[in-house]
Amino acid sequence: WYVISLRPQEGLASLRRAARKHGATVFALPTLRLSSLDAHAQLSAALRADVVIVTSPAAARHAHSQRELRQKRRQTWFAVGAGTAAVLRRIGLHDVHTPAQGNDSAALLRHPLLADLRGKSIGVLTAPGGRDLIAAAVRARGGTLLRADVYQRAPAPIAAHRWRRLQALLATSAVFMSSAEALDNLWRAAAAPERARLLRMACITSSPR
């Protein structure tokens, strides 16, 4: 089996390890590229908050490249999913809360410790764009939002030779989709033959959305 990944190159290591365990090979077809945003004062303020929420492994890595991430006394840290929590633990933050079920913002917002945020400051380490569910929920639940955009996503061009390789892949291939934005970029970049090939493949999605 080939697992076709749309993830940026920097997020492929864990997927390659998981695929190897099941005898599969990852074919990288990244449709997004990531770059750091210097968050300056916003990152400093977010890291002083009562609660810190990290929305992705990339957010953890790009924030840590700008400021050392350390847990302060009486400060609670959350990660949107297990992958983000794993990055934070490698950095040195071991007391990190994650969703009981699921790996997205909606799942995290069901955590009982986030039900009532009145009087609390909430730092969010993230990127521009997305659905902004966390920001809306923080405000609705009475918290003070301290947002730090520490990286950004941009469409990545797909080289012609990667499209040719895609066409030549075996029928036992599946597209792994963890981002609606990545899928949208892929579909807009694909010509009719590539779209036809993609529609014949199995798809694995990380969430109903």
Secondary structure, DSSP 8 states (H G I E B T S, - for coil): -EEEE-S-GGG-HHHHHHHHHTT-EEEE---EEEEE---HHHHHHHHTSSEEEE-SHHHHHHHHHHS-----TT-EEEESSHHHHHHHHHHT---EE--SS-SSHHHHTT-GGGS--TT-EEEEEE-S-S--HHHHHHHHTT-EEEEEE-EEEEE----HHHHHHHHHS-SSEEEEE--HHHHHHHHHH--HHHHHHHHTSEEEESS--
